[in-house]
Amino acid sequence: LLLCLLVLAVLPDNEARNWMQQAQQGFSSSARQGKHIDAAGPDDSVRPEADDIWDGNITAHYAVIIAGSQGWWNYRHQADACHAYSVLLTGGLNPHRIITMLYDDIAQDPNNPMPGMIVNRPGGPDVYLGGKMIDYRGDDVNAANFLSVLTGDAKAMRKIGSGKVVASGPNDRVFVFFSDHGGPGVLGMPSGPFLYADQLMEALQRKQAAGGFKEMTLYIEACESGSMFEGLLPSDINVYVATASNAFESSWGTYCPGMEPEPPTGFDTCLGDLFSVAWMEDSELEDSQQETLQLQFKIVELRTSDNFTYSMGSHAMQYGALDIQSEHTSSYIGPHNGVAPSTLALTGPNPHLSLHNRHHVKQRDADLVPLRVRLARAKTLAQREAAQAALDAAESWRRAVDESMELAVATLLAAPATGHKLLTRMGWNGLQGGIKHTSELLKVAHRLVWASPRVAQGQPLIQAPGTWDCLRGMAAAWETECGQSSALHQQYLMQHTGLFASLCNSGVQAVEFSQALRDPAGGCSTGRALSVGSLAVQR
């Protein structure tokens, strides 16, 4: 910096401008050629404390990238995360300030037809980079550690992974990208409990109050991701959020087998998520120093919505400090994206960027894609039987979960105290005293389980103070009574957190839900749904 000032002091204005342009071009070229990283990880010549002089008066840029899932069937989430790291690195962000959290179990998974590699689109490059950029992996990727990293709690992360945290100050910008499953009020994690909306809000507000950033932008890929912010995120803490879906709908996987374009030979799982690949592929094509966050959102919104048809797409949403969207995308992903020939542009006409229906798959259904593909590709009777048995087991378990929920709710409805609370909350007062048979009771329970929480637009999912603890209690009750705590089970359970919210908002306590699950006539026993014939209506 001192050398730059001395040169500028002795050169005429026009020569000084030329010299600075040449210096910036040299830096840009180095970033585009990937000189900041090699097979061994970040280049030590990049000083962690270096100022990001390309973004006005901003001192530094930090980023957190997290994939909240594990398992081959969730390939797309870690592929999204690795791709995001590539986008930020190419953009010129200091790799020492990019923090990555991935379970890191898919590159070497025996099902991977490209061992040691991860791709996020058909024909795309390897974005795994040997995994050297991963700061936290395995069970270290959990909600508590994510919040510690985000809030800059270095003490909490000592001796865990790389120990890196968002050590940002009041003159810094922070970018967060999350990709995984979600549900009303929650985001998934590969280990440990869900991340709940109130926990994320508290962390954001605490970091802002401590002068932890000038501005922050979050891109969230998950089902019902809008519920993490709807009615919760203040507009005055300089946090801008874009989500893949609104508060009550699924987000979508893409680049799945049998779709157009087809994943590479041998893949039986989806390569990416629609919202995620939309913003990243746009970033690779558009000049980040010219494109605003608002323009990128419009492009992503169009693609994520399936050209505003929503037949195989979702409603991308925005929350928080919307004035931030007037800034250029370079403010968060770096100044060099879109200014060099991209791997997308070099392939000629690009089918990846089509805005038309490409048969995307709902996030939760994407988990079944590998099983269905293996059945379709089976060549022998033994293979077909094994594949069919695996698919039948997965679908049967899902039905059992749903039936268990309906039975538990039926038990709550049959009890006078909790039944009155639920019917009143749902506006079904006319049904009180009119449910005379078990079949009618089960029909009402079915309606309640699959009804969206009765929350007005702009209002938070949870209505009463302290009720978030009730939501956590409901999830814990399910895990305790039904014995389902694996990542695969938890991610399917997430869709029922909307039901949990309705129960909590109705005044039903977690202990009452737990008793309903434990009841021989109304819930789950060793994780299996019971026969509906055993349920008796209480008068």
Secondary structure as GFF3:
##gff-version 3
##sequence-region A 1 539
A	DSSP	alpha_helix	2	10	.	.	.	ID=ss1
A	DSSP	alpha_helix	13	32	.	.	.	ID=ss2
A	DSSP	beta_strand	37	38	.	.	.	ID=ss3
A	DSSP	beta_strand	41	42	.	.	.	ID=ss4
A	DSSP	beta_strand	61	67	.	.	.	ID=ss5
A	DSSP	three_ten_helix	72	74	.	.	.	ID=ss6
A	DSSP	alpha_helix	75	91	.	.	.	ID=ss7
A	DSSP	three_ten_helix	95	97	.	.	.	ID=ss8
A	DSSP	beta_strand	98	101	.	.	.	ID=ss9
A	DSSP	three_ten_helix	129	131	.	.	.	ID=ss10
A	DSSP	three_ten_helix	138	140	.	.	.	ID=ss11
A	DSSP	alpha_helix	143	151	.	.	.	ID=ss12
A	DSSP	beta_strand	173	179	.	.	.	ID=ss13
A	DSSP	beta_strand	182	183	.	.	.	ID=ss14
A	DSSP	beta_strand	186	187	.	.	.	ID=ss15
A	DSSP	beta_strand	195	196	.	.	.	ID=ss16
A	DSSP	alpha_helix	197	209	.	.	.	ID=ss17
A	DSSP	beta_strand	215	221	.	.	.	ID=ss18
A	DSSP	three_ten_helix	225	228	.	.	.	ID=ss19
A	DSSP	beta_strand	239	243	.	.	.	ID=ss20
A	DSSP	beta_strand	252	254	.	.	.	ID=ss21
A	DSSP	beta_strand	272	273	.	.	.	ID=ss22
A	DSSP	alpha_helix	274	285	.	.	.	ID=ss23
A	DSSP	alpha_helix	293	304	.	.	.	ID=ss24
A	DSSP	beta_strand	317	320	.	.	.	ID=ss25
A	DSSP	three_ten_helix	322	326	.	.	.	ID=ss26
A	DSSP	alpha_helix	330	333	.	.	.	ID=ss27
A	DSSP	three_ten_helix	345	347	.	.	.	ID=ss28
A	DSSP	three_ten_helix	351	353	.	.	.	ID=ss29
A	DSSP	beta_strand	361	362	.	.	.	ID=ss30
A	DSSP	alpha_helix	363	366	.	.	.	ID=ss31
A	DSSP	alpha_helix	369	377	.	.	.	ID=ss32
A	DSSP	alpha_helix	381	414	.	.	.	ID=ss33
A	DSSP	alpha_helix	416	425	.	.	.	ID=ss34
A	DSSP	three_ten_helix	429	431	.	.	.	ID=ss35
A	DSSP	alpha_helix	438	450	.	.	.	ID=ss36
A	DSSP	alpha_helix	467	482	.	.	.	ID=ss37
A	DSSP	alpha_helix	487	493	.	.	.	ID=ss38
A	DSSP	three_ten_helix	494	496	.	.	.	ID=ss39
A	DSSP	alpha_helix	497	505	.	.	.	ID=ss40
A	DSSP	alpha_helix	510	518	.	.	.	ID=ss41
A	DSSP	beta_strand	524	525	.	.	.	ID=ss42
A	DSSP	beta_strand	528	529	.	.	.	ID=ss43
A	DSSP	three_ten_helix	532	534	.	.	.	ID=ss44
###
